[in-house]
Amino acid sequence: MMNSRANVRPYNPQCLIGNWYEDRVMEEEVLNDFLDKRYSGQLASQKMTEVERMSQSLPLSVSGGDGLLRFGHQILLANAWTQSAPYTGEKSEMNCCLALGIPHASGANEGATELTATGTTLMRPTLRSAFVIQRPNLSVDSQTVRYGDEIMISDTSGQLFLSCVKSGTRSARTCDVIFTNHRNRSSVWVVLHPSSHLRLEFEGSEVKIDDKVVLAHAPTNKCLSVNGEHSNRSPYGREYELLCELSTGSHASYKSPILWKFQTQPAY
């Protein structure tokens, strides 16, 4: 005779077994945590990545009818040079602009923040490549920038300043270029005419937007330059190394270009 209870399951969905209460509490905590993060926008799917955030476009200052560069302008600092292929000798036009690099903690000054300065090939103003021209005393005005003037170049928030610092891995002729919130004399640059023969003549003359200029580090007289032979891939595209190198007044003798252009938005 077949046992009538042979096919009866000993448990059913309503039967509570094991650590059922702890499991239920954990499930509720996970659900509540998910709902809290969703309402506050903290879910990974809701967050904007750092690359997306730093790649947001920013407007540049509108140039006036006179086409002159002014303190307070929000600008793109661009560089262009010609590069020859190593074997074929074929020449190509290369372009990059100043940009914020990767942040890291500074060991020299407690609480200081340092970011490498880099030359990005993404030639449009973004949160990492738009900068503001300021006076060394940070006074606010809209006076024109003149050859021989000392300037500071800061990010759009006014917290980080382009600076030149000594390097333990480079020769005495070159220095590293960084952005730091530790503002001092190392963050001051002098706008020079590109021709060493005409610098004295043009000193005090107004700088026009898109004019090629040399940016000399005020304490060392070393010039901001792009090292076109050293580049790497990043989430933002190809990036070139920036450095400060000692100039003898003839930029033609250097492989790395030292000529920069301040770019703004046209008035039309």
N, C-alpha and C positions, 0 to 999 in steps of 0.2 A: 504494500500500500504506500503510495507516494506521500511524502511529508508535505502537508498543506502550507507550512511556513518556510519551505526551502527557497522560494523566490522573493521572500519579503526582505527588503533592505533594512539593516539594523539602524541606519541613520536617515534623516531627511533634512531638507533645507532649513527647517525650523529648529533643528537640534544644535545646541551650542556645545562645542568641544574645545579642548585645549585652552590656550590663553585667549579666548574669544574677546574678552573685554579689552585687553591691551591692544589687540589687532584693530578693534573698532575705534579706539581712541587715536591710534596712529593714523588710520585712514582719514579720520576727521581733521587731524592736525595738518596732514598733507593737503587736503582739500582747502582748508582755511588759508594755508600759506599760499597756495596757488591763487585763490581769489584775491587775497591782499596784494600780491605782486601784480596781478592783472589790473586791478583798480588803480594802483599807483604807477603803472607803466614800467615796472621793473622786470618784466619777462624778457628773456633773451630775444624772442621774436619781435618785441616792441622796442628794444634798445637800438640806437644808432651806433654803429661801430665807430671806432676812433678814426679810421681811414675815411669813412663817410663824413664824419663831423669836420675833420680838418680839410676836406675837399669841397666844402661848401663855398660857393662863389660869393665874393664881396665886391661892392662897388668901389671904384677908384674915385678920387676927387676929380671934379670937372675943371679942366684947365680954362683959365680966363682968355679973353680975346688977345691979350698980349703974349700968351704962350710962355710965361715965365714960371719958374719953379718957386714955390713959396713954403715957408715953415707951416706945418700943420697939414700939408697935403698928404693924402693917403695914396701911396704909389706902389708901382711894381718896379723893382730894380733888376734890369735885364742886362744880359751879356751875350755877345755874338762873336764868333771867331771862325777861322777857316782851318780845317784839319785835313792833313794828308794821310792817305792810306799807307801802311808801313811797307807794302811790297809793290803795289801798282803805282803809288804816288798820286792816285786820283784824289782830288780835293773836294771837300764837301763843307757846306755851311752848317755850323753847330750853334744852337741857341740854348740858353738856360736862364733862370732867374733865381734870385736869392729866396731861400725858404728855410723854415724851421725844420730841424732834424729830429733825432730821437732823444727824448728826455732821459736824464740820468742824474743821480744825486751827486753833488759836488763834495769831495773830501776835504778841499782846502778851507772852505768857509761853512761853518755849521749853519744849517737852515737855508743855504743857497741852492738855487736850481740852475742847472746848466743844460743846454741843448746844443747839439752840434749844428753849425750852419752848413747848409748844403745848397747845391745848384740844381734845381729841378727842371726837367725838360717840359713839364706841364706849364705852358706859357699862358696862364690866365690867373687873375687875382683870386686867391682863395684865403681861407683862414690861416694858412701857413705861409702864404707868399705875398700878402699885402702888408705894407709897413707904413709907418708915419714918420715924417721928418720932424725932429724936435731940436730946440736949442739945448745946449749943455745944462743950462740952469732950469730947463723945463718950463720956461715962461711961455705963455700962449699968445701968439700974434700971427699975423698973416703977411709978414714982411717977406720980400723976395730973398732967395738964397743967392749969395754972390761967391765968386771964386775967391778962395782964401778963407771962407767962413768955416767955423767949427760947427759940426752937427752931430746929433745922435739919431740912430735909426732904431725905432722900437716896434714891437708888435702892436696890433690894433688895440689891445687892452692897456697898453702902456706899462706892462709889467716886465717885459724882457727886452734887453738891449743888446745890439750887435757889438761884440767885443773881440779884442785880439789878446791872446795869452801865450806865454812861453810854452814850448813843447819840449818834453824830455826825449822825444824820438826824432826830432828834426834837427837840421843844421842851424847854426846861429843866424843864417840869413832868412829863415822862414819861421812863422809862428802859426798856431792854430787859431781858427775863427769859430767863435761860439756865440750863443745867446745866453745871457745870464740876468737874473733879477738883482744881482749885486752891482749896482750902478756906481762907477767911479771914472777916473781919468782914462782907463783902458777902453771905455765905451765911446770915446770922442774921436771923430773922423774929420779930416779937412778935405774940402772939395777943391780939386786942382784942375787946371786946364791940361788937356792931354799932351800938348807940346811944351817941352821944357824950355824951348827958346822963347815962347810967348807967355809964359806964366806970369812974369813980372808985369808985362804989359796989360794982361787981362785981369790981374788981381783987383778985386773990387767991382768988376763987371758982373751984371746979373746973369744967372745961369738959365738957359732956356730948356724947356722940356724936350726930351729926346736928344739933347746935346750929349756927346760922348765926354765923360769926365773920368778922372782918376780919384779914387778915394784912398787917401793916405791916413794911416793910423797916427793920431796926433803925438803920442809919446815916443813912438819908435820910427816914424816916417816910412814904415813898410806899407806896401800897397795891397789892397784887397784884390785877390786874383782867383781865377778858376784854374784848377789843375786838370786840363783836358785829357790827360793820359790816364787818369784814375777815375773810374766810374763804377757804379754797381746798380743792380736792379733792386727796386723797392716796391711796396704796394702802390706807390704813386707814379711809378714809371722809372726811367733811368735818372740817376742822380750823380752829379759830379762833385768831387772834393773841392772845398774852398780853403784857401790859405792866405797868409800875409807874407809877402816876399819883399826883400830890399830892392829898391829901384835906383838905378843910376841916372834916371831921367830919359833913357831911351827904351821905350817899351818894345821896340822891334827886336831887341836882343833876347827877349824872354819867350819861352814856349807857351807859357800860360798867359792868357789875356788879362789885362788890367783895366780895360776900358769898359765903363758901365754907362747905362742910360736910365734916367728916372722917367718912368712912363705914367701918364695919367689918362683919364677919359677925355676924349675930345669934346668940345663944347657943341658940336653938331652931330 
